[in-house]
Amino acid sequence: MDFTLNEEQEALQAAARQFARGEMTEVAAQTEREAQPLARDWVRRYAEMGFLGVNIPTCYGGLGLGNVEALLVLEEFAKISSAVAFPIFESVVGPVRAIEHFADEGLKNRVIPAVCRGEMMVAVAMSEPEAGTALTDLRTKAEIRRNQLVINGTKRWCSGGGHSDAYLVYCRLSEEMGAKSIGAVYVERDTPGLTFGDQEELMGFRGIPESDLYFDDVIVPVSQLVVPAGGFQKLMQAFDLERCGNATMALGQAAGALDDALIWVQERRQFGKPIVEFQAVQLKLAEMAMQVEAARLLIYRAAQSAEGRLPTIFDSSVAKCFANEAARDVTSAAVQLLGGYGYSREYPMERRMRDAWGWGIAGGTIDIQKVNIAAALVGRRFDQRR
């Protein structure tokens, strides 16, 4: 068991760190001020640098590396901000990977290379007004009529809503209740009948667009069916990789906060000396570092054990749950260490704390991860309806 990165991984991490720190810091501040998504010119720059599709096979335009390599890159951008990391998140752990695993070859070749070139962003549309944690209660329906799918329904809390070029839409494909009828359909943004609600104004995640999606007799060819009815378990297996990405986005907030706090406490002077000389500050730094390192190792375990396949629900849920809680703790501690400056919007620390809370809600709440963990431990799912 080797806990060190190899030379290729170290080089990729260093390239991502240099680009993110050198190019994206002011861009992150701008996206925060204006609450606007990253400009497409930057997404294309990411593609030129090879940061999109790190773990996508070369035959589809990716680098053909592993999940660990993809998450190394993602963390470096997430340290700067969630918004500048979001296009990478969508490309390396998002619905594109579900398309890679489950779509037919024609759709794969149409979508995945375009994502790797920075020409397209694909978001997932899962939640609904009455189906968040209880996802199998979703009502959006896709009816198969000859060689077409007709979709009707509403999606909520779609990150990328109104901005992404296409959506992987979880929907009901038969009259059966529960998971047995659920599958997923690929729908492009300009498809007639698809409209979007107002952009949400959230506590954090500024620069990550979020809106409702409305499907009113949206018609797509049956070739855009990615997962047929009864494939809910497949979708959740693919989503386990997205949980690792969510965990890494949370880790980025914590690791970035720790990096900035370390600089601050060595420069900030009170009572005639740098505040790092005070034992209370040293203890706080040590606690923050332990949480960051533990979260990172749990994420690496989930990603490494999934090479060539998808992560287990146990590994991904443990990583996400721990990283989500660690991010909230570490960013809160960092705000406290910086005092008034940590609370000021002129500095990125308070933004990290707000985003850390969001990652513990997005992609399955902290509490539902604990239910997943318990279910994996005892070997059966718990029915919350009884």
Stockholm file with secondary structure:
# STOCKHOLM 1.0

chainA/1-386         MDFTLNEEQEALQAAARQFARGEMTEVAAQTEREAQPLARDWVRRYAEMGFLGVNIPTCYGGLGLGNVEALLVLEEFAKISSAVAFPIFESVVGPVRAIEHFADEGLKNRVIPAVCRGEMMVAVAMSEPEAGTALTDLRTKAEIRRNQLVINGTKRWCSGGGHSDAYLVYCRLSEEMGAKSIGAVYVERDTPGLTFGDQEELMGFRGIPESDLYFDDVIVPVSQLVVPAGGFQKLMQAFDLERCGNATMALGQAAGALDDALIWVQERRQFGKPIVEFQAVQLKLAEMAMQVEAARLLIYRAAQSAEGRLPTIFDSSVAKCFANEAARDVTSAAVQLLGGYGYSREYPMERRMRDAWGWGIAGGTIDIQKVNIAAALVGRRFDQRR
#=GR chainA/1-386 SS CCCSCCHHHHHHHHHHHHHHHHHSHHHHHHHHHHTCCCCHHHHHHHHHHTCSSTTSCGGGTSCCCCHHHHHHHHHHHHHHCHHHHHHHHHHHTSHHHHHHHHSCHHHHHHHHHHHHTTSCCEEEECCBTTBSSSGGGCCCEEEEETTEEEEEEEEEEEETTTTSSEEEEEEECSSCCGGGGEEEEEEETTSTTEEECCCCCCSSCTTSCEEEEEEEEEEEEGGGEEECTTCHHHHHHHHHHHHHHHHHHHHHHHHHHHHHHHHHHHHCEETTEEGGGSHHHHHHHHHHHHHHHHHHHHHHHHHHHTTTSCCCHHHHHHHHHHHHHHHHHHHHHHHHHHTHHHHSTTSSHHHHHHHHHHHTTTTSCHHHHHHHHHHHHHTSCCCTTC
#=GC SS_cons         CCCSCCHHHHHHHHHHHHHHHHHSHHHHHHHHHHTCCCCHHHHHHHHHHTCSSTTSCGGGTSCCCCHHHHHHHHHHHHHHCHHHHHHHHHHHTSHHHHHHHHSCHHHHHHHHHHHHTTSCCEEEECCBTTBSSSGGGCCCEEEEETTEEEEEEEEEEEETTTTSSEEEEEEECSSCCGGGGEEEEEEETTSTTEEECCCCCCSSCTTSCEEEEEEEEEEEEGGGEEECTTCHHHHHHHHHHHHHHHHHHHHHHHHHHHHHHHHHHHHCEETTEEGGGSHHHHHHHHHHHHHHHHHHHHHHHHHHHTTTSCCCHHHHHHHHHHHHHHHHHHHHHHHHHHTHHHHSTTSSHHHHHHHHHHHTTTTSCHHHHHHHHHHHHHTSCCCTTC
//
